[in-house]
Amino acid sequence: MKYITPLEYKERQNNNDAVLLDIRESYELDICSMGGLHIPMADVAARANEIDKTKEVIVLCRSGRRAESVANLLVADLGFPNVSIFKGGILAWIDQVDASLEAY
């Protein structure tokens, strides 16, 4: 599985070549958000048709653990060809890139 660091994502953030898939729960999104497509982890399989398969899908959660599970689901079960895990999740983004967001 591929990983993307917060700094790597920051460099590519404004490109339109990837989809940031935030799989956190709605209450987590209310605390802080980086934008992207929000589909809670439990809903990803049922809502996979909302994710653009032609782009790289970067899976984001709080710390990276849930993202690994969803990335494996996307690749192994749903046939997504280009999936990466956001290393360290939104907590790493806050720590390394944007300290203005609230950590939880």
C-alpha positions as CSV (number, residue, x, y, z in Angstrom):
1,M,0.0,0.0,0.0
2,K,1.2,3.5,-0.8
3,Y,1.4,6.3,1.8
4,I,1.4,10.1,1.3
5,T,2.8,12.4,4.0
6,P,1.2,15.6,5.0
7,L,4.0,17.6,3.3
8,E,3.6,15.6,0.1
9,Y,-0.1,16.3,0.1
10,K,0.4,20.0,0.8
11,E,2.5,20.2,-2.3
12,R,-0.2,18.6,-4.4
13,Q,-3.2,19.9,-2.5
14,N,-4.4,22.3,-5.2
15,N,-3.9,19.8,-8.1
16,N,-7.0,18.1,-9.3
17,D,-5.4,14.7,-9.8
18,A,-6.5,13.1,-6.5
19,V,-9.6,12.7,-4.3
20,L,-9.1,13.2,-0.6
21,L,-11.5,10.7,1.0
22,D,-12.2,11.6,4.6
23,I,-13.6,8.5,6.3
24,R,-14.1,10.0,9.7
25,E,-17.4,10.3,11.4
26,S,-19.5,13.5,11.1
27,Y,-18.8,14.6,14.6
28,E,-15.1,14.4,13.9
29,L,-15.6,16.5,10.8
30,D,-17.4,19.1,12.9
31,I,-14.2,19.5,15.0
32,C,-11.8,20.0,12.1
33,S,-11.7,19.3,8.4
34,M,-9.3,19.5,5.4
35,G,-12.1,19.3,2.9
36,G,-12.4,16.5,0.4
37,L,-15.1,13.9,-0.1
38,H,-16.7,12.8,3.2
39,I,-17.9,9.2,3.4
40,P,-17.8,7.7,6.9
41,M,-15.9,4.4,7.1
42,A,-19.0,2.3,7.5
43,D,-20.6,3.7,4.4
44,V,-17.6,3.4,1.9
45,A,-18.6,0.1,0.3
46,A,-22.2,1.2,-0.2
47,R,-21.2,4.6,-1.5
48,A,-18.1,3.7,-3.5
49,N,-19.8,4.8,-6.7
50,E,-19.4,8.4,-5.5
51,I,-15.6,8.1,-5.6
52,D,-13.8,8.9,-8.9
53,K,-11.9,5.7,-9.9
54,T,-9.9,7.6,-12.5
55,K,-8.1,9.6,-9.9
56,E,-5.8,8.7,-7.0
57,V,-7.8,8.2,-3.9
58,I,-6.1,9.4,-0.7
59,V,-7.8,8.0,2.4
60,L,-7.8,10.2,5.5
61,C,-8.8,9.4,9.0
62,R,-7.8,10.7,12.5
63,S,-4.5,8.9,12.8
64,G,-4.1,6.6,9.8
65,R,-5.4,3.3,11.2
66,R,-8.9,3.3,9.8
67,A,-7.5,4.6,6.5
68,E,-5.4,1.4,6.1
69,S,-8.6,-0.7,6.4
70,V,-10.5,1.3,3.9
71,A,-7.6,1.5,1.5
72,N,-7.4,-2.3,1.5
73,L,-11.2,-2.5,0.9
74,L,-11.0,-0.1,-2.0
75,V,-8.1,-2.0,-3.7
76,A,-8.9,-5.6,-2.9
77,D,-12.7,-5.7,-2.9
78,L,-13.8,-2.7,-5.0
79,G,-11.1,-2.6,-7.7
80,F,-9.7,0.9,-7.2
81,P,-6.4,1.1,-9.1
82,N,-4.7,4.0,-7.3
83,V,-5.2,4.3,-3.6
84,S,-2.9,5.9,-1.0
85,I,-3.1,6.3,2.8
86,F,-2.7,9.7,4.4
87,K,0.2,8.9,6.7
88,G,-0.6,9.9,10.3
89,G,-4.1,11.2,9.4
90,I,-5.4,14.6,10.2
91,L,-3.4,14.6,13.5
92,A,-0.2,14.6,11.4
93,W,-1.6,17.3,9.1
94,I,-2.3,19.5,12.2
95,D,1.2,18.8,13.6
96,Q,3.2,19.3,10.4
97,V,1.2,21.7,8.3
98,D,-1.8,23.5,9.8
99,A,-1.7,24.0,13.6
100,S,-4.8,26.3,13.4
101,L,-7.0,23.2,13.2
102,E,-8.2,21.7,16.5
103,A,-6.6,18.3,17.4
104,Y,-8.8,15.8,19.2
